[in-house]
Amino acid sequence: MKFDKRKDVNPKYLLLTLTIISVFLLIISYFAADKVAFLKNFTINVVTPIQECINDIGLWTDSKVKNLAEIEELTEKNEALEQELAQLKAEVTVYQNQLTELSELRELYDLDETYPEFDKTGAHVFAKDTSSWFSVFYIDKGTNDGLFVGANVMCDDGLAGLIVECNDDYSKVRAIIDDNSNISAKIMPSNALCTVEGSNSQFENGYLVVSNIDKDASVNIGDKVVTSNISDRFHSGIVIGYIIELENDPNNLTMTAYITPAVDFSNITDVLVITDKKMSIEEQ
């Protein structure tokens, strides 16, 4: 049979023992000060400096630990702020896109109000040809949406082009600046007939050419050029552009004008498509 010789020391006995030792040391230091002077000197000269050094090290360590804790806290706050900033930037981008879309929709609404005589539908441009200009582009609506080859396309403040290919859910649009575009038009307010010629090279200079203007017509800088009622493809009265320059032709019978288009062909995102067909003589 084995016995556990380990016994727990009662805290009150330990406290009593330490108290007795302390009282004993106090008595010795009082009545035998000379005999324990070397201990005092040793404490002053050796123990105290070591203790002060240890205290200094402790204070330095404590300050470094606090600094490290502060750095960690600041790092966490910085990471949180960076995440918050990234989220705010993303939200700002979303809001900017929404504002841009709202502005574009407002412009389409104003354009729609300008031509109340036509039925129209909105469409989004999703691609264009390799040219730097939107001379040929594609919209996200087709025959399923009531569109057709020959439908007039508008944006900004006027005429953009004509649908030349129409599929179930998308269509190809040829812009009025394209080399193959040719429009019967008239100059307001004089009603002088003319022809607006598409030309990518001319549009590089920022304008389109208007030809076959009668030399006696009352035409001035700033006059508005619109589609003519004699056009077999375009509805009448749609703004094409505004005259910025006039010159007499060598034949002395006609004039040529240069116009700035009503549409910004460097960036087209949304358009209105007229869903009313232009009636030909045979259909009337």
ABEGO torsion letter per residue (X at the ends): XBBBABBBBBAAAAAAAAAAAAAAAAAAAAAAAAAAAAAAAAAAAAAAAAAAAAAAAAAAAAAAAAAAAAAAAAAAAAAAAAAAAAAAAAAAAAAAAAAAAAAAAAAAAAAAAABAABBBBBBBBABBBABABBABBBBABBAAAGBBBGBBBBBEABBAEBBABBBAABBBBBBAABAABBBBBBBOAAGBBBBBBBBAAAAAAGBBBBBGBBAABBBBBGBBBBBBAABAABBBGBBAEBBABBBBBAAGABBBBBBBBABBAABBABBBBBABBBBBAAAX
